[in-house]
Amino acid sequence: MGKKLKYRFFFRKSSFKKDRSNAEILLNLILKYKPKNFLEVGVLEGVTSKNVCELLYKFHGSQFKFIGIDLFGIDIDKNNEKEFTPISTKYSNPLKYIYFNYIFKYHPNSFEGVKKFLKKYSKSISLYKGYSHEILEKIDISFIDFVFLDAGHSYNSVSKDLNLLINKLKKNSIIVCDDYNILHYGVKRAVDELKVNYDIKDLGRFALINIK
């Protein structure tokens, strides 16, 4: 693992856009903690998911577990909070339009599109389609070591997700919250409310919460 970690975009949209430096901070956190069981809440087109799975495979071979949760284009507006990413049908790059509409034949942020994109690691992956707090209430995450939280960014959404995660995760799990430094989102407020009880590190774009 001596080579520098490089975040790859795979010709797809990522929440990091072209912010490779922060993406590589996330990869280096995963390198540091070497989790075996990983949860990503907010998958988008699966770019970060694939980068993470490639890294976990280097640590653990096929013996890792990756869970991904996303709306995968569900067009629902609950409580006037637009917390979804609609299915992509238009692309500014004509080659991308041809690839996804005529060759790949799946929209890249659909459930089927992400599942196909991650098929190399299919034995290690479970994907769930729906609102994050509803899925988190139902599934077993007690074995998860590391969470990357990048779903709804309103205060209510982040607060719900964090409370569920904290109550269901095992001790010494790590939660990394994305977009902590963007003040008009609700991420910082929801995270900062936990500072009384939890060790939280401000990493700029990210907040790292250690569940002890």
Secondary structure, DSSP 8 states (H G I E B T S, - for coil): --S------TTS--TTTT-HHHHHHHHHHHHHH--SEEEEE--TTSHHHHHHHHHHHHHHTT--EEEEEE-TT----BTTB----------SSHHHHHIIIIIS-S-TTSHHHHHHHTGGGGGGEEEEES-HHHHHHHS--TT--EEEE-S--SHHHHHHHHHHHHHHS-TTEEEEETTTT-TTSSHHHHHHTTTTTSEEEEETTEEEEEE-
